[in-house]
């Protein structure tokens, strides 16, 4: 039998991604299902001589399509191929429900009993032979984390069969599952592992909240530590030793003051190039995304990937559910917020996991205004941090305060209530290093592909606007708001304009303006709240629709105007 | 006696008797392993009518307080 395409299907949290990463090579792609915002991953599996497309289908409990991700899963099944049904061996009963549904479809199925190694210490015994007889399709025990059984799985793919089971009702399926379980599974006494004790502690409110704070605090420091070390010991020395001499030669060659020098090198600071302030295409334009921001993006996604694969995030969602309800959201909305701290674009995409319009609206407003992305955070830490940690606290404290206030207000004035949480809490599992790094690599290359051109474009755009005196014109028009209301110099308008394109570049532009500390704090805060970058804005329009986005925009403008004015009034 | 899920004490175990709710909710809960006849143990309940975490078979799920009010459990007390 020729296999055209392989679909990996299973319930959420059954370790599908680990099996996926074992089956595929290095070439892995994240795509959107046509016409939807649902993401899925695909790669290639070498099967004999041929490369077969293999798709990691979004996790689903049923083929009934109760949400967008499940709808995509159903459509993929209809498109055909071969299904590897990933089943959590430690949770056979519930997982078999999807299996029975798949066996009713017109598509060949192989069952992979994942987490096989976990069954032993959990005291679960499964008779694989008998299960295979009962289901009528190959059943292979595997362990995605260690790679055990994967070869056997691939070897048995050609044995996959279309079962054409008679369509049965939900209750009939549960009855049949009951009989299967009775015949193939035995439970004995289980030993509690250290991880399981931690599981319990981190979901109980009295111990869970301190643990959550501890984890977030540690995550923050590790991200900073890795980011700063990479910048200080690797990227800055590399740029100074290798790139600076080349740029200085180019500067001499072009001649200071010429148009091309202005665009490519920028301004010389005290006769030399300053990568942070010169603002040329080849100096600051290259230095900022690679040396200042990439290290933080790297460390953020490394830690996030670890926490995701460990299974911590659903616990955090449950713990903050209460607080989030006060803000008109439910616990799961913490996920787009956390993703948004990396980059607002995936954060905005993740808003789709929220089901109601009211919730989406609140989450989008809160995120777009109060959650700065890692690139922006990196720039703010770099710039404002020089003036003292206290000032960083003012900037981020203001943003957090805004988040809470806006949530409380929106929850009160918008009709309706936030829906209730209903999620599975997966057991902790030690992340597989290769899977973590594979995901990290995808996210980093995504950042480089999307951000680098935009940063360069932004820097180029600013230099051209400067040369054409457009910035001076806008500075003149908006001078009253800038100087009277916010206490910023007119030149800050350039940063505000670039902020539409890239927030990080915009924050960087405040650097050469010689601002006072107060002005710097106000400028950074306004840049964070007044408008998300254009890429985030585009995604939000798609997710919320034009009408709601107009309202969100109005809120942004009001917040930016008033926060700037308040800070200007109250800061000494 | 029959109580609702919010009244189950952390650490206490009971048998699911009835779930009151629309078809969508009932079938979603079923596919997550929560259905009449199953043994559930309360793991924790969060402050101020927060989510209730339960263990069914080998897995844990969290359900909102309002939802938990409509899930009835048979317990021996």
Interface residues (C-beta under 8 A of the other chain):
Chain A: X61 X62 X64 X66 X90 X91 X93 X94 X97 X98 X122 X124 X170 X174 X199 X200 X203 X204 X205 X208 X314 X317 X318 X319 X321 X322 X330 X331 X419 X420 X421 X422 X423 X424 X425 X426 X427
Chain B: X10 X24 X27 X28 X29 X30 X31 X32 X33 X35 X43 X44 X45 X46 X47 X48 X49 X50 X51 X53 X57 X58 X59 X60 X61 X62 X63 X64 X65 X66 X67
